[in-house]
Amino acid sequence: MKIKCPKCKKGADLSSDFSMVRCEKCNLEMSYGEYIKYIAHSDLTYSDILGDYTGSTEGQTAGSLDDWDSQSG
């Protein structure tokens, strides 16, 4: 799958199992997890979105299905 290289902004390849990102243009090679972190820290748009998400769930747990059912009733 083609994705945007975070380094040179050209087309990079994401492996079919979503494990590696490789760009032949600038020789970038990193895991998909590293790619997500790189994007989140280098692009303010993504950083703001992730900050909003993590800020709203900090210190909370998902709970059990019983917990969710009791809250919805």
C-alpha positions as CSV (number, residue, x, y, z in Angstrom):
1,M,0.0,0.0,0.0
2,K,1.3,3.5,-0.8
3,I,1.4,6.1,2.0
4,K,3.1,9.5,2.3
5,C,6.7,9.3,3.4
6,P,7.1,11.5,6.5
7,K,10.7,12.4,5.6
8,C,10.6,13.3,1.9
9,K,6.8,13.5,1.4
10,K,7.0,11.2,-1.6
11,G,5.3,7.8,-1.9
12,A,6.4,5.2,0.6
13,D,5.4,1.5,0.8
14,L,3.5,0.1,3.8
15,S,3.9,-3.7,4.0
16,S,0.7,-5.8,3.6
17,D,0.9,-6.9,7.2
18,F,1.3,-3.2,8.4
19,S,4.6,-3.9,10.0
20,M,7.1,-1.8,8.0
21,V,7.2,1.5,6.1
22,R,9.9,1.9,3.4
23,C,10.7,4.7,1.1
24,E,13.0,4.0,-1.8
25,K,13.4,7.8,-2.6
26,C,15.1,8.7,0.7
27,N,16.0,5.2,2.1
28,L,13.6,5.6,5.1
29,E,12.8,2.3,6.8
30,M,10.9,2.1,10.1
31,S,8.2,0.1,11.8
32,Y,4.6,1.2,11.4
33,G,4.4,2.1,15.1
34,E,7.5,4.3,14.7
35,Y,5.8,5.9,11.6
36,I,2.7,6.7,13.6
37,K,4.8,8.3,16.4
38,Y,6.9,10.2,13.9
39,I,3.8,11.6,12.2
40,A,2.1,12.5,15.5
41,H,5.2,14.4,16.6
42,S,6.0,16.1,13.4
43,D,2.6,17.2,12.1
44,L,0.6,19.5,14.4
45,T,-2.7,18.3,13.0
46,Y,-2.2,14.8,14.1
47,S,-0.5,15.8,17.3
48,D,-3.6,17.9,18.3
49,I,-6.0,15.0,17.4
50,L,-4.0,12.5,19.4
51,G,-3.6,14.9,22.3
52,D,-7.4,15.5,22.4
53,Y,-8.0,11.7,22.4
54,T,-5.5,10.8,25.0
55,G,-6.4,13.8,27.2
56,S,-10.1,12.7,27.3
57,T,-9.3,9.1,28.3
58,E,-6.4,9.6,30.7
59,G,-6.8,7.7,34.0
60,Q,-9.9,5.8,32.7
61,T,-10.3,2.1,32.0
62,A,-12.6,0.5,29.6
63,G,-14.4,-1.5,32.2
64,S,-16.4,-4.7,31.7
65,L,-19.6,-5.2,29.6
66,D,-21.6,-5.1,32.9
67,D,-20.1,-1.7,33.6
68,W,-21.1,-0.4,30.2
69,D,-24.6,-1.8,30.4
70,S,-25.2,-0.3,33.8
71,Q,-24.2,3.1,32.6
72,S,-26.5,3.0,29.5
73,G,-29.6,2.2,31.5
